[in-house]
């Protein structure tokens, strides 16, 4: 991977931090964390990026991450970017990723998942972007909460709230759960797993059922391997975190 491409990749990752939305309530409503899919970054040569030496936060990241050079032209079979690949996804991760699209396929602003009740419906805004309606549902059996985000759409003449969910944030009372974003066709775009309200478990982005980025967190810190893939399925980046690394904190603006 070229230094220019790496710098651009890490700069994009810096966008993936907790964002707090403006609401019509006194308290800010936290939007789901890091659900912007980074995807393939292979076509970045024309992008103007400040040199690493002028970005101390990137230098800090590089000192804690080993990037693998001389990647093969074709992705090794063990790293094939499919959810079925047991080298990349655990059985429980595969099961959860398969269940989620069906669990939320019929959710609307006033109708939640099975055995849930609507608690509130609020309007919020992603900074510098569109408005959202946020439906909060509570599971009748476990008291777990589901926040469903529906974006405002426009055709130039009128505006309306889409009936297709864009994001789902699921949490148990202990703060375990996940944030997940969806394409319009209902397939998963991005997935982030949590324990005790901090990143813990799988972080993955997808395109057409193929994984485009994957890493894991433990207690809020990135651990193990970090992969990104090109659209043709070849590896764009392979890296190892030397120690459990607070990647998100060090890459905030």
Order of alpha helices (4+ residues) and beta strands (2+ residues): alpha-beta-beta-alpha-beta-alpha-beta-beta-beta-beta-beta-beta-beta-beta-beta-beta-alpha
